[in-house]
Amino acid sequence: MSGVGIGRIAAAIDAAEDFRDPLNDLAARTATNAGAAFAPEMLGRLAALKKDDPASFEMLRSDLKKAGCRVTALDKAVVAASDDIRGGRPKQADILIELAQSAELFHTEDGIGFADLNIDGHRETWPIRARGFRRWLTRRFFESTGGAPNSEAMQSALNVIEAKADFDAPERKVNIRVGGLNGRLYLDLCDAAWRAVEIDASGWRVIDNPPVRFRRAAGMKPLPDPVAGGSVKDLRSFLNVKSDADFVLVICWALAVLRNFGPYPVMVVSGEQGSAKSTFFAILRALLDPNTAPLRALPREDRELFISANNGHVLAFDNVSGLPAWISDTFCRLATGGGFAVRQLYTDQDEVLFDAARPVMLNGIEEIVTRPDLADRGLFLTLEPIPEERRRPEQEMWGAFEAVRPLILGALLTAVVEGLKRLPETRLEKLPRMADFALWATACEPALWSAGTFWSAYCGNREEAVEGVIDADPVAVAVRALMAKGTVWTGNASNLLAALAELLDERALKSKAWPDSPRGLAGRLRRAATFLRKIGIEISFGREGRARTRTIKITTLPTQATPENGGQEPPAPSVSSASQAKSSSTNGLASTTLRTVANNADGSGEANEPPVRANPLETNGCAGADDTDANPAHESVEQEDRAQGCAQCGGEPDGKEQFYTMNGKGVRLHPECKRFYSVDHENSATTT
């Protein structure tokens, strides 16, 4: 070898000795420059070192951390550099997005992305952000690559998949436990095969892959396969109901639960300790919507109630001591359908929306519902304590229930079939507040009992609810006591507050339940007006004079109508404003039923003649009476009848009496004694 060649080799060796690996002093440079490790050439070398010598990489990473480097961010950058080094190999996020193409994507009305997954020959529906979909996608990734995706790649892939579901996929409705489509109802059995019961006017059947989508929330348990041929009477022995009417209402509530929309009546159960209130609710929940946590405590805020309503069909709250005003209003919206909006976490502008109706059950020792608006939507049951000789071990009771649960469920489904068949032609002459529930229960009852059974039980239950709510409201109690002394009261809110205060003791006036201002009293009157009207007290608000002064007028109606023999509840009777203004009778609420006393044609009668009970001014709800029991009579009273005197005071009419028609008979309001009296066409007059 020539001297020149040897010189070149020596120079190359000397140059090689001067070359240093840039990673050797990276930790020292990072101490003065936090971005030194994030330079592109450094990231490439770190990625290669991590692949070829993991031990050296971990030692260097530890030194970088001590030097103040943000190693979490560095790890992500090294992973990205590793993908680039692989020379076109797809990133993990791209692989996940590609694997998700086998799912059928769609979105709901409020923009939430869902995916239909084909698993073991059946369809499952999961929200894209739910744990079930993430597990499915992670498993597919492992089957494809043999590894696990990192969290950043999974999050990036889910963002893209959700965007594709929102913009490129159709809109569908997702149900929980009960759904409906094209006049059919579907009950999710929540089993491993995702089967459902299909119900229509021709019958019910268990099917695979129902056409409606169901969502599975945490805690939902499967229902048994329903069996035909059972009877709802098998349920009676497991529920501590005290009467047949109460059991009828429980069954009708259960039939309402099996519908995919409301309104749903709120079931309110009270009773002392040992009356099996919790077991009562647990049985019904297991029959209709079983859950690992069937009974829950009352939520403390709207958000908690929203989460419960979003993840279950039936809401059951146990051992309730009282209902704050806000949650009472919320239950009203849940019963008849309403919207909820809560702020989405970690955002300032986005909201989470929920618009639906849910069946609700409440139980407590005391009477917990005191507001008329919620009471008007409720079914009220009182359970009696169970004697010790009638108690059963819990394990024995649940074993017996599980044996008949499929038969009871099948009997309820058969009644639903009857309801779907008869509902289009079902009519009620009078509709209550929960009109759709009443129509549905009436349509279903031919499969269970004779016609009118539900309506009789429902009317009786509503009457008891009216009395209970009025007794719990000190304002309503005071108004009832005030009107026991007269038939008409007129004034402003300040006058009324003073008048009612005279009827109460000092302790009642200082209680928190008593309004402390005229405005508060007016609000309480508006809330109580509906139930007061049902016991014969009409409250109206108006303005008088040029100054348009606000006034309140309270009137005792002539009679108090009640349901007749289980018939439809009659409307509250009313008379014209003219007669109300003139009437000053001292008759109280206890004597509102009209009596008729026979008299001679000339109006005289024996003072000691015993009163004869006559038919009250009935509306006969079954026959569909009009809303008013007394209507002004124009030409219906003959001139010869006007000549008859009043049998109460003997006074002669002066042609200025108010005439009405009650049950087809002419009646008068006499100006002297302020009494109604009727005149027939047989020259005899009677006072009422």
C-alpha positions as CSV (number, residue, x, y, z in Angstrom):
1,M,0.0,0.0,0.0
2,S,1.4,3.4,-0.9
3,G,2.1,6.1,1.6
4,V,-0.8,8.2,0.3
5,G,-3.3,5.4,1.0
6,I,-2.0,4.8,4.4
7,G,-2.4,8.5,5.2
8,R,-6.0,8.6,4.1
9,I,-6.9,5.6,6.3
10,A,-5.2,7.3,9.3
11,A,-7.1,10.5,8.6
12,A,-10.4,8.6,8.5
13,I,-9.6,6.8,11.8
14,D,-8.8,10.1,13.4
15,A,-12.1,11.6,12.1
16,A,-14.1,8.6,13.4
17,E,-12.6,9.1,16.9
18,D,-13.8,12.7,16.9
19,F,-17.5,11.6,16.0
20,R,-19.8,11.5,19.0
21,D,-23.4,10.1,19.4
22,P,-25.7,13.1,19.9
23,L,-27.7,11.1,22.5
24,N,-24.7,11.0,24.8
25,D,-25.0,14.5,26.1
26,L,-28.8,14.9,25.4
27,A,-29.7,15.0,29.1
28,A,-27.1,17.7,29.8
29,R,-28.4,19.8,26.9
30,T,-32.0,19.3,28.0
31,A,-31.2,20.8,31.4
32,T,-30.5,24.1,29.6
33,N,-32.8,23.6,26.6
34,A,-36.1,21.9,27.3
35,G,-36.8,21.4,23.6
36,A,-33.5,19.6,22.8
37,A,-35.0,16.1,22.9
38,F,-37.9,17.1,20.7
39,A,-35.7,18.1,17.7
40,P,-36.6,15.9,14.7
41,E,-33.2,14.3,14.4
42,M,-33.3,13.5,18.2
43,L,-36.7,11.9,18.0
44,G,-35.6,9.7,15.1
45,R,-32.5,8.5,17.1
46,L,-34.6,8.0,20.3
47,A,-37.1,5.9,18.3
48,A,-34.3,3.8,16.9
49,L,-32.7,3.4,20.3
50,K,-36.1,2.3,21.8
51,K,-36.5,-0.3,19.1
52,D,-32.9,-1.7,19.1
53,D,-31.8,-1.2,22.8
54,P,-34.9,-0.8,25.1
55,A,-32.7,-0.9,28.2
56,S,-30.5,2.0,27.1
57,F,-33.6,3.9,26.1
58,E,-35.2,3.6,29.5
59,M,-31.9,4.7,31.2
60,L,-31.7,7.8,28.9
61,R,-35.4,8.5,29.5
62,S,-34.8,8.5,33.3
63,D,-31.9,10.9,32.9
64,L,-34.1,13.2,30.7
65,K,-36.8,13.2,33.3
66,K,-34.3,14.3,36.0
67,A,-33.1,17.0,33.6
68,G,-36.7,18.4,33.5
69,C,-37.9,16.9,30.2
70,R,-41.7,16.3,29.9
71,V,-41.3,12.6,29.2
72,T,-45.0,11.9,28.7
73,A,-45.1,14.3,25.7
74,L,-41.7,12.8,24.6
75,D,-43.1,9.3,24.5
76,K,-46.0,10.4,22.2
77,A,-43.5,12.1,19.9
78,V,-41.3,9.1,19.9
79,V,-44.3,6.8,18.9
80,A,-45.1,9.2,16.1
81,A,-41.5,9.1,14.9
82,S,-41.5,5.3,15.1
83,D,-44.5,5.2,12.7
84,D,-42.6,7.4,10.3
85,I,-39.5,5.2,10.5
86,R,-41.6,2.1,9.6
87,G,-41.9,3.7,6.1
88,G,-45.6,4.0,5.3
89,R,-46.9,1.4,7.8
90,P,-50.4,2.6,8.8
91,K,-50.9,4.2,12.2
92,Q,-52.9,2.6,15.0
93,A,-55.7,5.2,14.6
94,D,-56.0,4.4,10.9
95,I,-56.2,0.7,11.7
96,L,-58.9,1.3,14.2
97,I,-61.0,3.4,11.9
98,E,-60.7,0.7,9.2
99,L,-61.8,-2.0,11.6
100,A,-64.8,0.0,12.6
101,Q,-66.1,-0.1,9.0
102,S,-67.7,-3.5,9.7
103,A,-70.1,-1.8,12.2
104,E,-73.3,-0.1,11.0
105,L,-73.2,3.5,12.2
106,F,-76.1,5.8,12.9
107,H,-77.0,8.7,15.2
108,T,-80.0,9.7,17.3
109,E,-82.0,12.9,17.1
110,D,-79.7,14.7,19.6
111,G,-76.6,13.8,17.6
112,I,-75.3,10.9,19.7
113,G,-73.4,8.3,17.6
114,F,-74.3,4.6,17.8
115,A,-73.0,1.4,16.2
116,D,-74.8,-1.8,15.3
117,L,-72.4,-4.7,15.9
118,N,-72.9,-8.2,14.5
119,I,-71.7,-10.5,17.3
120,D,-72.3,-14.3,17.2
121,G,-75.1,-14.0,14.7
122,H,-77.2,-11.3,16.6
123,R,-77.2,-7.5,16.5
124,E,-76.0,-5.4,19.5
125,T,-76.4,-1.7,19.7
126,W,-73.8,0.4,21.5
127,P,-73.1,4.1,21.8
128,I,-69.7,4.9,20.2
129,R,-68.4,6.4,23.4
130,A,-69.7,3.5,25.5
131,R,-67.4,0.9,27.1
132,G,-69.0,-1.9,25.1
133,F,-68.0,-0.4,21.7
134,R,-64.4,0.3,22.9
135,R,-64.0,-3.2,24.1
136,W,-65.3,-4.6,20.8
137,L,-62.9,-2.3,18.8
138,T,-59.9,-3.2,21.0
139,R,-60.6,-6.9,20.5
140,R,-60.7,-6.4,16.7
141,F,-57.4,-4.6,16.8
142,F,-55.7,-7.3,18.8
143,E,-57.0,-10.0,16.3
144,S,-55.7,-7.9,13.4
145,T,-52.3,-6.8,14.8
146,G,-51.5,-9.0,17.8
147,G,-51.0,-5.9,20.0
148,A,-53.0,-3.3,21.9
149,P,-53.8,0.2,20.7
150,N,-52.5,3.1,22.7
151,S,-55.0,5.5,24.3
152,E,-54.2,8.4,22.0
153,A,-54.9,6.3,18.9
154,M,-58.1,5.0,20.4
155,Q,-59.3,8.5,21.2
156,S,-58.4,9.8,17.8
157,A,-60.2,6.9,16.1
158,L,-63.4,7.3,18.2
159,N,-63.5,11.0,17.2
160,V,-63.5,10.1,13.6
161,I,-66.0,7.2,13.9
162,E,-68.4,9.5,15.8
163,A,-68.1,12.2,13.2
164,K,-68.9,9.6,10.4
165,A,-71.9,8.4,12.4
166,D,-73.2,12.0,12.8
167,F,-72.7,13.2,9.2
168,D,-72.6,10.1,7.0
169,A,-75.1,7.7,8.7
170,P,-78.9,7.7,9.1
171,E,-80.9,8.9,12.1
172,R,-82.6,6.3,14.2
173,K,-84.3,6.2,17.6
174,V,-82.8,4.1,20.4
175,N,-85.0,2.8,23.2
176,I,-84.4,1.4,26.7
177,R,-86.5,-1.7,27.7
178,V,-89.7,-0.7,25.7
179,G,-89.9,0.5,22.1
180,G,-92.5,0.9,19.4
181,L,-92.7,0.9,15.6
182,N,-95.6,0.9,13.2
183,G,-98.2,0.2,15.7
184,R,-96.3,-2.6,17.4
185,L,-94.7,-2.7,20.8
186,Y,-91.3,-4.3,21.6
187,L,-90.1,-5.4,25.0
188,D,-86.4,-6.0,25.4
189,L,-85.7,-9.2,27.2
190,C,-82.1,-8.0,27.8
191,D,-80.7,-11.6,27.3
192,A,-77.4,-12.5,25.8
193,A,-79.0,-13.0,22.3
194,W,-80.6,-9.5,22.4
195,R,-84.1,-10.9,21.8
196,A,-87.3,-9.0,22.3
197,V,-91.1,-9.6,22.6
198,E,-93.1,-8.3,19.7
199,I,-96.7,-7.3,20.6
200,D,-99.4,-6.3,18.2
201,A,-103.2,-6.5,17.9
202,S,-103.0,-10.2,16.8
203,G,-100.8,-11.5,19.7
204,W,-97.3,-11.5,21.1
205,R,-94.2,-13.5,20.3
206,V,-90.5,-13.6,21.1
207,I,-88.3,-12.6,18.1
208,D,-84.6,-12.3,17.2
209,N,-83.2,-9.0,15.9
210,P,-86.1,-6.7,16.5
211,P,-86.5,-3.8,14.1
212,V,-86.2,-1.2,16.8
213,R,-82.9,-0.5,18.5
214,F,-82.4,-1.1,22.2
215,R,-79.7,0.3,24.5
216,R,-78.3,-1.7,27.4
217,A,-77.4,0.4,30.5
218,A,-75.4,-0.7,33.5
219,G,-77.4,-2.8,35.9
220,M,-80.2,-4.0,33.5
221,K,-81.1,-7.6,34.1
222,P,-82.9,-10.0,31.7
223,L,-86.6,-10.8,31.8
224,P,-87.8,-14.4,31.6
225,D,-89.3,-15.7,28.4
226,P,-93.1,-15.0,28.9
227,V,-95.4,-17.9,29.0
228,A,-99.1,-17.8,27.8
229,G,-101.9,-19.2,29.9
230,G,-101.2,-17.4,33.2
231,S,-103.3,-14.9,35.2
232,V,-102.5,-11.6,36.8
233,K,-104.3,-13.0,39.9
234,D,-101.1,-15.0,40.6
235,L,-99.4,-11.6,41.4
236,R,-101.9,-10.8,44.2
237,S,-100.3,-13.1,46.8
238,F,-96.9,-11.3,46.5
239,L,-98.3,-7.7,46.9
240,N,-99.6,-6.5,50.2
241,V,-102.6,-4.6,48.8
242,K,-105.6,-4.3,51.0
243,S,-108.5,-4.2,48.5
244,D,-109.4,-5.4,45.0
245,A,-109.6,-1.8,43.8
246,D,-105.9,-1.2,44.8
247,F,-104.9,-4.4,43.0
248,V,-106.7,-3.2,39.8
249,L,-104.8,0.0,39.9
250,V,-101.5,-1.8,40.3
251,I,-102.2,-4.0,37.3
252,C,-103.3,-0.9,35.2
253,W,-100.0,0.8,36.2
254,A,-98.1,-2.2,35.1
255,L,-99.9,-2.2,31.7
256,A,-99.0,1.5,31.3
257,V,-95.3,0.6,31.9
258,L,-95.4,-1.8,29.0
259,R,-96.1,1.1,26.6
260,N,-93.3,3.0,24.9
261,F,-94.6,6.5,25.7
262,G,-96.5,8.2,28.5
263,P,-98.2,9.6,30.3
264,Y,-97.3,7.3,33.2
265,P,-99.1,7.7,36.5
266,V,-96.8,8.1,39.5
267,M,-97.4,5.2,42.0
268,V,-97.2,6.5,45.6
269,V,-97.2,3.9,48.3
270,S,-97.4,4.7,52.1
271,G,-97.5,2.5,55.1
272,E,-95.9,1.9,58.5
273,Q,-92.8,-0.1,59.1
274,G,-93.4,-3.7,58.3
275,S,-95.9,-3.2,55.6
276,A,-93.6,-4.6,52.8
277,K,-93.3,-1.4,50.9
278,S,-89.8,-2.1,49.6
279,T,-90.8,-5.7,48.7
280,F,-93.8,-4.3,46.9
281,F,-91.6,-2.2,44.7
282,A,-88.9,-4.9,44.2
283,I,-91.6,-7.4,42.9
284,L,-93.0,-4.9,40.4
285,R,-89.5,-3.9,39.2
286,A,-88.5,-7.5,38.8
287,L,-91.6,-8.2,36.8
288,L,-91.3,-5.2,34.4
289,D,-87.8,-3.8,34.4
290,P,-85.4,-5.9,36.6
291,N,-82.2,-4.2,37.7
292,T,-79.3,-5.0,40.0
293,A,-80.2,-1.9,42.1
294,P,-84.0,-1.9,41.8
295,L,-84.6,0.6,44.7
296,R,-82.7,3.8,45.1
297,A,-82.6,6.8,47.4
298,L,-84.2,10.1,46.3
299,P,-81.7,12.1,44.1
300,R,-80.3,15.3,45.5
301,E,-80.3,17.3,42.2
302,D,-81.7,17.3,38.7
303,R,-78.5,15.8,37.3
304,E,-78.7,12.6,39.3
305,L,-82.4,12.2,38.4
306,F,-81.5,12.8,34.8
307,I,-78.9,10.1,34.8
308,S,-81.3,7.6,36.5
309,A,-84.0,8.4,33.9
310,N,-81.6,8.0,31.1
311,N,-80.4,4.6,32.2
312,G,-83.6,2.8,33.2
313,H,-87.3,2.6,32.2
314,V,-88.8,2.4,35.7
315,L,-87.6,4.6,38.5
316,A,-88.3,3.3,42.0
317,F,-87.3,5.5,45.1
318,D,-87.5,3.9,48.5
319,N,-88.1,5.3,52.0
320,V,-88.9,8.8,50.9
321,S,-89.4,11.2,53.8
322,G,-90.6,14.2,51.9
323,L,-90.5,15.8,48.4
324,P,-88.9,19.2,47.9
325,A,-90.8,21.5,45.5
326,W,-88.2,21.1,42.8
327,I,-88.3,17.3,42.6
328,S,-92.1,17.3,42.8
329,D,-92.1,19.5,39.7
330,T,-89.6,17.2,38.0
331,F,-91.7,14.1,38.7
332,C,-94.6,15.9,37.1
333,R,-92.6,16.4,33.9
334,L,-91.4,12.8,34.0
335,A,-95.0,11.5,34.4
336,T,-96.5,13.3,31.4
337,G,-93.3,13.9,29.4
338,G,-91.0,16.8,29.4
339,G,-87.4,17.9,28.6
340,F,-84.4,18.2,30.8
341,A,-81.2,20.1,30.0
342,V,-78.0,19.9,32.1
343,R,-74.6,21.4,31.3
344,Q,-72.2,19.0,29.8
345,L,-69.2,18.4,32.0
346,Y,-66.0,20.4,31.1
347,T,-67.8,22.7,28.8
348,D,-69.3,26.2,29.1
349,Q,-71.8,26.1,26.3
350,D,-72.8,22.5,25.5
351,E,-75.8,20.9,27.1
352,V,-77.0,17.3,27.5
353,L,-80.7,17.0,26.6
354,F,-83.2,14.4,27.6
355,D,-86.8,14.4,26.5
356,A,-89.0,11.5,27.6
357,A,-91.4,10.1,30.1
358,R,-90.7,7.5,32.7
359,P,-92.8,5.4,35.2
360,V,-92.0,6.5,38.7
361,M,-92.7,4.7,42.1
362,L,-92.3,6.4,45.5
363,N,-92.8,4.9,48.9
364,G,-92.6,6.3,52.4
365,I,-94.1,6.0,55.9
366,E,-95.9,9.3,55.7
367,E,-98.0,10.8,53.0
368,I,-95.2,12.3,50.9
369,V,-97.1,13.9,48.1
370,T,-98.6,17.2,49.2
371,R,-98.7,19.3,46.0
372,P,-101.9,19.1,43.9
373,D,-100.1,19.0,40.5
374,L,-98.2,15.8,41.4
375,A,-101.2,14.3,43.2
376,D,-103.3,14.8,40.1
377,R,-100.9,12.5,38.3
378,G,-100.7,9.8,40.9
379,L,-102.1,6.5,42.1
380,F,-102.1,6.3,45.9
381,L,-102.0,3.1,47.8
382,T,-101.8,2.5,51.6
383,L,-100.3,-0.8,52.8
384,E,-101.4,-2.4,56.0
385,P,-98.9,-4.0,58.4
386,I,-98.4,-7.7,57.9
387,P,-99.2,-9.9,60.9
388,E,-96.4,-12.1,62.1
389,E,-98.3,-15.3,61.3
390,R,-98.5,-14.2,57.7
391,R,-94.8,-13.4,57.1
392,R,-92.8,-15.5,54.8
393,P,-89.0,-16.0,54.5
394,E,-87.6,-13.8,51.7
395,Q,-85.9,-16.7,49.9
396,E,-89.1,-18.7,49.9
397,M,-91.1,-15.8,48.6
398,W,-88.7,-15.0,45.8
399,G,-88.5,-18.6,44.8
400,A,-92.3,-18.8,44.5
401,F,-92.4,-15.6,42.5
402,E,-89.7,-16.7,40.0
403,A,-91.8,-19.8,39.4
404,V,-94.8,-17.8,38.3
405,R,-93.1,-14.7,36.9
406,P,-93.1,-15.9,33.2
407,L,-96.9,-16.7,33.5
408,I,-97.7,-13.3,35.1
409,L,-95.7,-11.5,32.4
410,G,-97.5,-13.5,29.7
411,A,-100.9,-12.5,31.2
412,L,-99.9,-8.8,31.1
413,L,-98.8,-9.1,27.5
414,T,-102.1,-10.7,26.6
415,A,-103.9,-7.7,28.1
416,V,-101.6,-5.3,26.1
417,V,-102.7,-7.2,23.0
418,E,-106.3,-6.5,23.9
419,G,-105.4,-2.8,24.5
420,L,-103.8,-2.4,21.1
421,K,-106.9,-3.9,19.5
422,R,-109.5,-1.8,21.3
423,L,-107.7,1.5,21.9
424,P,-108.6,3.1,18.5
425,E,-112.3,2.8,19.4
426,T,-112.2,3.3,23.1
427,R,-113.9,6.5,24.3
428,L,-114.6,8.0,27.7
429,E,-117.4,10.6,28.2
430,K,-115.2,12.5,30.7
431,L,-111.4,12.5,30.6
432,P,-109.3,13.0,33.7
433,R,-105.9,14.7,33.9
434,M,-104.2,11.4,32.9
435,A,-106.5,10.9,30.0
436,D,-104.2,8.7,27.9
437,F,-103.6,6.4,30.8
438,A,-107.3,6.1,31.5
439,L,-108.1,5.3,27.9
440,W,-105.3,2.7,27.8
441,A,-106.4,1.0,31.0
442,T,-110.0,1.0,29.8
443,A,-109.0,-0.6,26.5
444,C,-107.0,-3.3,28.2
445,E,-109.5,-4.3,30.9
446,P,-111.8,-6.6,28.9
447,A,-108.9,-9.2,29.0
448,L,-108.8,-9.0,32.8
449,W,-112.2,-8.0,34.3
450,S,-115.6,-6.6,33.6
451,A,-116.0,-3.2,32.0
452,G,-116.0,-0.2,34.4
453,T,-113.8,-1.9,37.0
454,F,-110.8,0.3,36.4
455,W,-112.9,3.5,36.2
456,S,-114.6,2.7,39.5
457,A,-111.3,2.1,41.3
458,Y,-109.6,5.1,39.7
459,C,-112.3,7.5,40.6
460,G,-112.3,6.3,44.2
461,N,-108.5,6.7,44.4
462,R,-108.7,10.2,43.0
463,E,-111.2,11.2,45.6
464,E,-109.0,9.9,48.4
465,A,-106.1,11.8,46.9
466,V,-108.0,15.1,46.9
467,E,-108.9,14.8,50.6
468,G,-105.3,13.8,51.5
469,V,-103.7,16.7,49.6
470,I,-106.2,19.3,51.0
471,D,-105.7,18.0,54.6
472,A,-101.9,18.4,54.1
473,D,-102.2,22.0,52.8
474,P,-102.9,24.5,55.6
475,V,-104.1,27.1,53.1
476,A,-106.7,24.7,51.6
477,V,-107.8,23.7,55.1
478,A,-108.2,27.4,56.1
479,V,-110.2,28.2,52.9
480,R,-112.5,25.2,53.6
481,A,-113.1,26.4,57.1
482,L,-113.7,30.0,55.9
483,M,-116.3,28.9,53.4
484,A,-118.1,26.7,56.0
485,K,-119.4,30.1,57.3
486,G,-120.7,31.5,54.0
487,T,-121.2,30.9,50.3
488,V,-119.3,33.8,48.8
489,W,-116.2,35.7,49.8
490,T,-114.8,38.6,47.8
491,G,-111.7,40.7,48.4
492,N,-108.1,41.1,47.7
493,A,-105.2,38.8,48.8
494,S,-104.4,41.0,51.8
495,N,-108.0,40.8,53.0
496,L,-108.1,37.0,52.5
497,L,-104.8,36.6,54.4
498,A,-106.2,38.5,57.3
499,A,-109.5,36.5,57.2
500,L,-107.8,33.2,57.2
501,A,-105.4,34.2,59.9
502,E,-108.4,34.7,62.2
503,L,-109.2,31.0,61.9
504,L,-105.7,29.8,62.8
505,D,-103.7,29.7,66.0
506,E,-100.4,31.4,66.5
507,R,-98.4,28.2,66.0
508,A,-100.0,27.6,62.6
509,L,-99.4,31.2,61.5
510,K,-95.7,31.0,62.4
511,S,-95.1,27.7,60.6
512,K,-93.1,27.6,57.4
513,A,-96.0,26.1,55.5
514,W,-98.1,29.2,56.0
515,P,-97.6,32.0,53.3
516,D,-96.0,35.2,54.8
517,S,-97.3,37.6,52.1
518,P,-100.4,38.2,50.0
519,R,-98.5,37.3,46.9
520,G,-97.5,34.0,48.4
521,L,-101.1,33.3,49.4
522,A,-102.3,34.0,45.8
523,G,-99.8,31.5,44.5
524,R,-100.9,28.8,46.9
525,L,-104.5,29.4,46.1
526,R,-103.8,29.0,42.4
527,R,-102.1,25.7,43.1
528,A,-104.9,24.4,45.4
529,A,-107.8,25.7,43.2
530,T,-108.1,22.4,41.2
531,F,-108.6,20.2,44.3
532,L,-110.8,22.8,46.1
533,R,-113.1,22.9,43.1
534,K,-113.5,19.1,43.5
535,I,-114.9,19.5,47.0
536,G,-117.3,22.3,45.9
537,I,-115.2,25.5,46.4
538,E,-114.6,27.7,43.3
539,I,-111.7,30.2,43.3
540,S,-111.5,32.9,40.6
541,F,-109.2,35.8,40.1
542,G,-110.1,39.0,38.5
543,R,-109.7,42.8,38.4
544,E,-112.2,45.5,39.4
545,G,-112.7,49.2,38.9
546,R,-110.8,51.7,36.9
547,A,-107.7,51.0,38.9
548,R,-107.9,47.3,37.8
549,T,-107.5,46.2,41.4
550,R,-106.8,42.5,41.7
551,T,-109.6,40.6,43.5
552,I,-110.2,37.0,44.6
553,K,-113.7,35.5,44.7
554,I,-114.4,32.3,46.6
555,T,-117.7,30.6,46.1
556,T,-119.3,27.5,47.6
557,L,-121.0,25.6,44.8
558,P,-124.6,24.4,45.3
559,T,-123.8,20.7,45.5
560,Q,-120.8,18.4,45.6
561,A,-120.9,15.7,43.1
562,T,-119.3,12.3,43.6
563,P,-118.9,9.2,41.5
564,E,-122.1,7.1,41.5
565,N,-121.6,3.4,42.0
566,G,-118.3,3.3,40.2
567,G,-119.5,5.3,37.3
568,Q,-117.5,8.1,35.7
569,E,-116.7,10.9,38.0
570,P,-119.2,13.7,37.7
571,P,-118.1,17.2,37.1
572,A,-118.2,19.8,39.8
573,P,-121.5,21.6,39.7
574,S,-121.7,25.3,39.2
575,V,-124.2,28.1,39.1
576,S,-124.2,31.5,37.3
577,S,-122.2,34.4,38.7
578,A,-125.4,36.3,39.4
579,S,-126.8,33.8,41.8
580,Q,-123.4,33.5,43.5
581,A,-123.3,37.2,44.1
582,K,-126.8,37.2,45.6
583,S,-126.4,34.1,47.8
584,S,-125.6,34.6,51.4
585,S,-126.5,31.3,52.9
586,T,-124.6,30.1,55.9
587,N,-124.7,26.5,54.8
588,G,-121.3,25.0,55.1
589,L,-119.6,22.2,53.1
590,A,-121.1,19.6,55.3
591,S,-124.6,20.4,54.2
592,T,-124.1,20.8,50.5
593,T,-126.3,17.9,49.6
594,L,-129.8,19.2,48.7
595,R,-132.8,18.1,50.6
596,T,-136.4,18.3,49.5
597,V,-139.4,18.9,51.9
598,A,-142.9,18.2,50.7
599,N,-145.3,21.1,51.0
600,N,-148.9,21.9,50.2
601,A,-149.8,23.8,47.0
602,D,-150.2,27.0,48.8
603,G,-146.7,26.9,50.2
604,S,-147.6,26.2,53.8
605,G,-146.3,23.1,55.6
606,E,-145.9,21.6,59.0
607,A,-142.9,22.8,60.8
608,N,-142.2,19.5,62.4
609,E,-142.7,17.5,59.2
610,P,-139.8,15.1,58.8
611,P,-137.5,15.8,55.8
612,V,-137.7,13.3,53.0
613,R,-134.4,12.5,51.3
614,A,-134.7,13.4,47.6
615,N,-132.3,12.6,44.7
616,P,-129.4,15.1,44.8
617,L,-128.6,17.1,41.7
618,E,-126.7,14.3,40.2
619,T,-124.7,14.6,37.0
620,N,-124.6,10.8,36.5
621,G,-121.1,10.6,35.1
622,C,-121.8,7.3,33.3
623,A,-124.5,9.1,31.2
624,G,-122.1,11.9,30.4
625,A,-123.8,14.8,32.1
626,D,-122.9,18.4,31.2
627,D,-120.2,20.3,33.0
628,T,-122.8,22.5,34.8
629,D,-125.6,21.2,36.9
630,A,-127.5,24.5,37.0
631,N,-128.1,26.5,33.8
632,P,-130.3,29.6,33.5
633,A,-133.7,28.7,32.4
634,H,-135.3,31.2,30.0
635,E,-138.7,30.1,28.8
636,S,-138.6,26.7,30.5
637,V,-140.6,28.0,33.6
638,E,-144.2,28.7,32.8
639,Q,-145.9,31.9,33.9
640,E,-148.3,30.0,36.1
641,D,-145.3,28.6,38.0
642,R,-144.0,32.1,38.8
643,A,-147.1,32.7,40.9
644,Q,-146.1,30.1,43.4
645,G,-144.7,31.4,46.7
646,C,-141.6,30.3,48.5
647,A,-142.3,27.3,50.8
648,Q,-139.4,28.4,53.1
649,C,-140.5,31.9,54.1
650,G,-143.9,32.2,52.4
651,G,-142.8,35.3,50.5
652,E,-144.3,36.1,47.2
653,P,-142.1,36.2,44.1
654,D,-141.6,39.7,42.6
655,G,-140.4,38.5,39.1
656,K,-136.8,39.2,39.9
657,E,-135.8,35.7,41.0
658,Q,-133.0,33.8,39.3
659,F,-134.3,30.8,37.5
660,Y,-132.3,27.7,36.7
661,T,-132.8,24.2,35.4
662,M,-131.5,21.3,37.6
663,N,-131.9,17.7,36.3
664,G,-134.7,18.9,34.0
665,K,-136.6,20.7,36.7
666,G,-137.1,24.5,37.2
667,V,-135.6,25.9,40.4
668,R,-135.5,29.4,41.8
669,L,-133.2,31.4,44.1
670,H,-135.6,33.3,46.4
671,P,-134.4,36.9,47.0
672,E,-135.7,36.9,50.6
673,C,-134.4,33.7,52.2
674,K,-131.6,33.1,49.7
675,R,-132.8,29.5,49.2
676,F,-133.2,27.4,46.1
677,Y,-136.7,26.0,45.7
678,S,-138.1,23.9,42.9
679,V,-141.6,24.1,41.3
680,D,-143.2,21.2,39.5
681,H,-146.2,21.4,37.2
682,E,-148.5,19.7,39.7
683,N,-149.1,22.9,41.8
684,S,-146.6,21.9,44.6
685,A,-143.4,23.7,45.6
686,T,-140.4,22.3,47.5
687,T,-137.5,24.1,49.0
688,T,-133.9,23.0,48.8
